[in-house]
């Protein structure tokens, strides 16, 4: 038994929908960030849940690793194949199966992207709010428990997944959750699968919570003299109960990179980008309250964007910040940190991060979803320079230690994958071993995305 035997059976089952071309293997073994290329042995392209179940059943019999793949936008190596095996690419499972306007939910296949879903929903008056920036697949977003710019108001994938269809490590099809808004019935298997990063099964269908498109939306950008002023404004805004839909931070280095990349003309100072949702009167009131708070903390240069095209331009600038930062140093790779701390410790954490990077002589523009206490330092380095790479890894380690010392987490939204696994025992203690025990019970042969998230098998 082995990988090649599994591939032989899969070739008979799938025909042209099983690829071993070098380009496909490299595409599915690449990383958005700093991890080296680790391609699978083959890539399967299922069209139905039955296809997925048969693929996994064959791989299970031959103890062949199985790795799920959406759009490949994960940042911690979740979709790479360090032990080889078969990657299951869900690009052909991209159908919206049901939209219930009355109950405000939608059923989708895992390959549907968030942008495609919201385009389809436009005529219904509903939308799906979770926005990680990239046009990620919904299956991948559930697998990594993604969040993003709107989490401060609408929550993360954990809060917006009502139920799942999952193919288990045995090739069996299981459903979790119901269409009801709540349940006290047994273990929360939906919650277990959301964030499991494909280590327990492959998601083949999702039932997602929808929200009403707000009557009015207004966005703005505001400059500050330094990062502490901006962060203190965020803390005050949250503590005052102003219902922000988005509130994002970009430091001066991030703004500089975005200006060069997108041709924008923001003052090269720290900025907050924000958005308000609600009725016309509520949005106006929220904006006025924030404006007063920001002025108290030295905010200036407000630019309001009420027109849809202006809001789109504003958030496109934020979503493209990662690529802008990479472009600021051609040829560099990036390690993206992802800590999240209690909101009261946010300013302290950001300033400690900035001081550490400055003393370590590391380029690390900072941005993030500060309304949740979550921010990212994008640590740039030359992949060929081992000394520089080591300094960046050490800085990332110190930042995680800082977050944990504040009662925070190593990852607010990007997940664990390969890159954050070494921090899990420090964060969870005996809980990490329990995760490993759950994995061993549900996947005894360790075929589902091995080498990720849980402790290594002995």
C-alpha angles and dihedrals in degrees: 000000000000150000096297092051089052091049090051091056093043091052090057091048100044106024109185090006090076112074131194096169116136093236093054093046093050093045090054094044097050127101132222088220137024106318119116121248111280109171127191123238093245142358122226122202109201123191100192142029087251089058090052092048091051092047092052093043091054092046091047092055090052096038090238118160116250121204124187119222130191115164097325096243097128114123104208101058094264094146098043123105110227091165097038120234133124125325114209108213113199098196092117092050093074105125128130100224104186139358117198109192093178095053094031099231138116133205115215141169115247097253094063110111123222092244093051091050094051091046089055092047097051095098093050098062089239134105142184107240108197107109117177092172099247118083089250127175116258092233090055092045091054092045092055096035089238126195130166144162098346099045093100088071108018103031131230132292087280088065097043105045111091098176145346143209109220135183107218128216089268093055093254122140115234131181124209131192130007138245090263118105093236142012139184093195113129130295117356097245092168089058090047093055095043104085095013090115095220093301094118102033146322120275111229100170137017133200107206134192115241130204133208117261104249119250091233135019129187130177132192144178124216131186128220134191093237142001097256090059091051094046094046087053089054092050092049091047092053094044091050089056096240102165101232118184092199134003117175134176127216118179123216093268091053091048091050091052093047092049091054094044101043102025092242121150106218116152107260095249133102111289139195118214114199144173135198127205129192141068120338092259095044093050091049091049093047092049092050092049092050092047091055092048093048092051089052088058096044100268118160144163097052113193114188122204115194098152115088093233092053092049090048091052091049095051093040086059090054094044091051093049093100092055090043090054091050090049090053088072109031114217095017125128123220134224107199115206118209112188124157124198136178108285092244090061096044099100091046092050095049093048092047089051093050092049092049094050092047093051090045092050091234124149104232120155111197128221136145157129094295094171085076096040089253122131139162131219109200103214111202122203143160107255091211092054106082093185092054092045090052091051091052093050091048091050090051090050092052091049092053090049088052092052093048091048088056094051092260136121139256091236130029096181117340095078132219111280111143100320102059100033094099090063097053099089091050092051101040106023110189089001090075091058088051089054088053090051091052090049092049092049095050098034107026094169092049096230099137109093095319121202094037138104102341132068116284115263117251 
